[in-house]
Amino acid sequence: PQYAQDLAKQNLDFASEQYIQAYEFFKVGEVQKAIDVLNEESLEASYEQIKNTRKEAARMDSIRRDLEEKSRLQLRQLIDSYTLKAKAYSVGFRFASAIEQYKKVIDIYEDPTNQLPPSELVKLYMEIARSLYEEGKYEDSLDYFKKAESLQKAKGNNDSAKLADIYAHMGMPLMELGRFKKARSTEQLAVDLLVDAEGDHHRGLITAYGALGVACALLDDYEPALRYHQEALKLAEEKLDSLDHDLSIAYDNIGNTYTDLGEYEKARDYQLKSVAIAEAVLDPLHPELAIAYHNLALTYADMGAFDKALEYQFKALEMDEAVLHDKHPALARTYSNIASTYLDMEDLDKAMVYQKKALSIEEEALDPLHPDLAMSYSN
């Protein structure tokens, strides 16, 4: 019969032993033996076994889900641990070690088996970029800021505030690399995006206006620089605590611009405010405190108060030598500033010693066309 012919065509690879035995009887016409093999008791037992197998599968599926949830939690804890370790290194000014930890987190995010959202990579790229900046590796820092920018744009929803934050920080290595016009246009873009997205009273504008003002000053465009710094200070005084470090930076930026404009007493007064806040809130070896000392020293030097200038310059030098690696561009700048003060004091021997120290670092760390290197050669 047709049914027997259809059976003959079946693939028995996945058939049960009971079925195969019955089938062999059926195939040769011994149907009663086939019926006996397929007895009701054994078939019902098979059905019970099937139900038990399904229950076991459900139990195993629940275990799988629990294990997957546990692995996600463990992965999150691992990421948090690496991130905390990186921040701890940063607080201790061990930026190279912090970068290593952030890169381990990036490896975790980039592993497709972990199925993590790539959006978090923007934050990680920013952290590495800032750490590289602190290490004085400005080209590498710029590369990571560009990675953050590209990924933020690739997300489709171009969050203007987040892009503005990227551009505000991206201008910093551009300034250190001597690309002042590019830095200014980048900082202007940060301000424009933030104003469009959040209005003209957003806290982020304190940093953005300040960075734009610094870029303008580097191009000797001091009036716009002062205007942007005043906007930053107005927002800082309005929105920040009186001991907030960003307020200290705002005072320092205005002081630096008044120094550029030759208004040294105004400059000193703002810089003293900056130093007072920085000394109150920052670690005694914090690089930002060293910068505040540097800038106040430059103003004292321009006022002819060379002993006062050297006092702050050597405070800054002690901090820089304790925190920075020996080929850091900021350390070279400290040596160069001390050399300039000794030169103004007509102590040529000491000036030469410190200028040579600066030059030995700059020749290794800076681009051959960098303005700081040109200044050192001139000195």
Beta strands, then each sheet from edge to edge (+ up, - down):
end
